[in-house]
Amino acid sequence: MDLRYSEAEEAFRHELRAWLAEVLPEVGPPPADRTDVEARRAYDTAWQRMLYDAGYAGINWPREYGGRGSTPTEHLIFLEETERAGAPYVGVNFVGLLHAGPTLIAEASDEQRARHLEPILRGDDVWCQGFSEPDAGSDLASLQTRAVRDGDDYVVTGRKIWTSFAQVADWCELLVRTDPDAPRHRGISWLIMPMDLPGIEVRPIETAVGAGEFSEVFLDEVRIPVANRVGAENDGWRVAMVTFSFERGTAFISELLGSMRLLADLAAVATRVTRRSATAADDVEIRRELGRLDAELDALWSLTRRNVSQAQRTGMVGPGGSVFKLAYADVRRRMADLAGRLLGRAGLALGETGGLSGLDHVEERIYTLTLSIAAGTSEIQRNIVGERVLGLPKER
Ligand SMILES: Cc1cc2nc3c(=O)[nH]c(=O)nc-3n(C[C@H](O)[C@H](O)[C@H](O)COP(=O)(O)OP(=O)(O)OC[C@H]3O[C@@H](n4cnc5c(N)ncnc54)[C@H](O)[C@@H]3O)c2cc1C
């Protein structure tokens, strides 16, 4: 793989940078109240619409579905430049843009792609993910939500949990059990569920950081057309693995770039914090940890480019996504630990802390904890890496 940028790619960067400089002053900051999900939806989808109108939505999505049809490298340049300029990111529609959409591109029928992809890019439709259940998180294949075929519909009954932004979603990528007698992984189907169907009840969950992101979704005899199934009946586990490969492999790219900026902030903070007569940066242990983290972020960037180029070749990221997710969650946790050591008591204050790119350190610390759980826990990523990369025996 050639890691240098071509002239055309540099021209794309230039043009995008100029556009961002022109439009970002009009965009303004995101809603101050993070629990106001309606306001967050309005803000995030308005930005998505601006990208779409300017030809910057879905950089690497096919042109026939409203994307730009560009190379993965231009997609990386897009992420680099938007992150560098402090532009909004995917926000409440992270499911639609980062993994439901790519799954539809890889697995859906032409009619399903024509119906769903462009509205995601235009900012018209927001998606959520209905995979986890109260008794099926890591062990997702034990999910119990039942779908019984009745004519041209599935009648779906069950309960989903930790469904991010379900309150403001129009569609849900839903995993259901269509054959209760088949071996666990073989009786599952992947459905597209409109969120306004009768029988759906969304109940927000309040967490340590307040209400907002999560909901439980109760499904009581919800009739979902069979035409909304993606892939064959009972082949949903394979389709879900495609979804996960995007969710773990490429969905965190922009965050990784943000982490590089955050590490530069931490290095700057280390030169300002004094202990007795020396600064924190004079402490060899602090310098060593900063250097180690810098090298690891660099390695993750190379891994990202490898994953992106594999996705381009094969349509899927594969287990490289799990390697990334596992390492990234660990690096971010250690960055939060280092920030805690540098900021000391100041890090416990609420609100923006000590020059950390506008971050609230307490929120940031809680967020880094979620990274080792969301999209499959770190233990599960270790199992996948052990089995699929290292060829170790399967877990019983
Ligand atoms: C920020 C965030 C957003 C999320 N958004 C969504 C969403 O939109 N939609 C959705 O469907 N879900 C979502 N989830 C849920 C997430 O997918 C689950 O929390 C995750 O899969 C873990 O499942 P669980 O919570 O049931 O934990 P459990 O599976 O009960 O795990 C508990 C502990 O046991 C460990 N463990 C379990 N099995 C094994 C094993 N075989 N080997 C070793 N250790 C094991 C786990 O690693 C973990 O430490 C989200 C979670 C977070 C944190």
PDBQT file of the ligand as one rigid body, heavy atoms in Angstrom, charges set to zero:
ROOT
HETATM    1  C1  LIG A 401     -21.757   3.479  25.105  1.00  0.00    +0.000 C 
HETATM    2  C2  LIG A 401     -22.510   2.227  24.763  1.00  0.00    +0.000 A 
HETATM    3  C3  LIG A 401     -23.392   2.249  23.696  1.00  0.00    +0.000 A 
HETATM    4  C4  LIG A 401     -24.113   1.097  23.374  1.00  0.00    +0.000 A 
HETATM    5  N1  LIG A 401     -25.023   1.167  22.356  1.00  0.00    +0.000 NA
HETATM    6  C5  LIG A 401     -25.724   0.057  22.010  1.00  0.00    +0.000 A 
HETATM    7  C6  LIG A 401     -26.693   0.121  20.951  1.00  0.00    +0.000 A 
HETATM    8  O1  LIG A 401     -26.928   1.171  20.360  1.00  0.00    +0.000 OA
HETATM    9  N2  LIG A 401     -27.360  -1.001  20.638  1.00  0.00    +0.000 N 
HETATM   10  C7  LIG A 401     -27.129  -2.199  21.256  1.00  0.00    +0.000 A 
HETATM   11  O2  LIG A 401     -27.731  -3.192  20.865  1.00  0.00    +0.000 OA
HETATM   12  N3  LIG A 401     -26.262  -2.286  22.316  1.00  0.00    +0.000 NA
HETATM   13  C8  LIG A 401     -25.553  -1.182  22.688  1.00  0.00    +0.000 A 
HETATM   14  N4  LIG A 401     -24.653  -1.242  23.741  1.00  0.00    +0.000 N 
HETATM   15  C9  LIG A 401     -24.583  -2.472  24.529  1.00  0.00    +0.000 C 
HETATM   16  C10 LIG A 401     -23.278  -3.249  24.350  1.00  0.00    +0.000 C 
HETATM   17  O3  LIG A 401     -23.211  -3.852  23.092  1.00  0.00    +0.000 OA
HETATM   18  C11 LIG A 401     -23.239  -4.296  25.483  1.00  0.00    +0.000 C 
HETATM   19  O4  LIG A 401     -23.185  -3.583  26.713  1.00  0.00    +0.000 OA
HETATM   20  C12 LIG A 401     -22.012  -5.184  25.370  1.00  0.00    +0.000 C 
HETATM   21  O5  LIG A 401     -22.134  -6.042  24.267  1.00  0.00    +0.000 OA
HETATM   22  C13 LIG A 401     -21.808  -6.038  26.649  1.00  0.00    +0.000 C 
HETATM   23  O6  LIG A 401     -22.960  -6.719  26.972  1.00  0.00    +0.000 OA
HETATM   24  P1  LIG A 401     -23.557  -6.651  28.467  1.00  0.00    +0.000 P 
HETATM   25  O7  LIG A 401     -23.674  -5.217  28.860  1.00  0.00    +0.000 OA
HETATM   26  O8  LIG A 401     -24.790  -7.487  28.480  1.00  0.00    +0.000 OA
HETATM   27  O9  LIG A 401     -22.437  -7.307  29.397  1.00  0.00    +0.000 OA
HETATM   28  P2  LIG A 401     -22.198  -8.850  29.650  1.00  0.00    +0.000 P 
HETATM   29  O10 LIG A 401     -22.229  -9.574  28.343  1.00  0.00    +0.000 OA
HETATM   30  O11 LIG A 401     -23.145  -9.307  30.709  1.00  0.00    +0.000 OA
HETATM   31  O12 LIG A 401     -20.721  -8.877  30.185  1.00  0.00    +0.000 OA
HETATM   32  C14 LIG A 401     -20.390  -8.618  31.564  1.00  0.00    +0.000 C 
HETATM   33  C15 LIG A 401     -18.884  -8.861  31.718  1.00  0.00    +0.000 C 
HETATM   34  O13 LIG A 401     -18.555 -10.243  31.472  1.00  0.00    +0.000 OA
HETATM   35  C16 LIG A 401     -17.532 -10.341  30.484  1.00  0.00    +0.000 C 
HETATM   36  N5  LIG A 401     -17.755 -11.512  29.625  1.00  0.00    +0.000 N 
HETATM   37  C17 LIG A 401     -18.942 -11.912  29.094  1.00  0.00    +0.000 A 
HETATM   38  N6  LIG A 401     -18.741 -13.001  28.317  1.00  0.00    +0.000 NA
HETATM   39  C18 LIG A 401     -17.419 -13.296  28.345  1.00  0.00    +0.000 A 
HETATM   40  C19 LIG A 401     -16.608 -14.305  27.735  1.00  0.00    +0.000 A 
HETATM   41  N7  LIG A 401     -17.149 -15.226  26.934  1.00  0.00    +0.000 N 
HETATM   42  N8  LIG A 401     -15.277 -14.305  27.991  1.00  0.00    +0.000 NA
HETATM   43  C20 LIG A 401     -14.722 -13.362  28.817  1.00  0.00    +0.000 A 
HETATM   44  N9  LIG A 401     -15.456 -12.383  29.436  1.00  0.00    +0.000 NA
HETATM   45  C21 LIG A 401     -16.779 -12.342  29.193  1.00  0.00    +0.000 A 
HETATM   46  C22 LIG A 401     -17.684  -9.084  29.660  1.00  0.00    +0.000 C 
HETATM   47  O14 LIG A 401     -16.492  -8.766  28.956  1.00  0.00    +0.000 OA
HETATM   48  C23 LIG A 401     -18.035  -8.035  30.723  1.00  0.00    +0.000 C 
HETATM   49  O15 LIG A 401     -16.872  -7.591  31.370  1.00  0.00    +0.000 OA
HETATM   50  C24 LIG A 401     -23.935  -0.102  24.113  1.00  0.00    +0.000 A 
HETATM   51  C25 LIG A 401     -23.057  -0.116  25.206  1.00  0.00    +0.000 A 
HETATM   52  C26 LIG A 401     -22.356   1.030  25.538  1.00  0.00    +0.000 A 
HETATM   53  C27 LIG A 401     -21.426   0.995  26.706  1.00  0.00    +0.000 C 
ENDROOT
TORSDOF 0
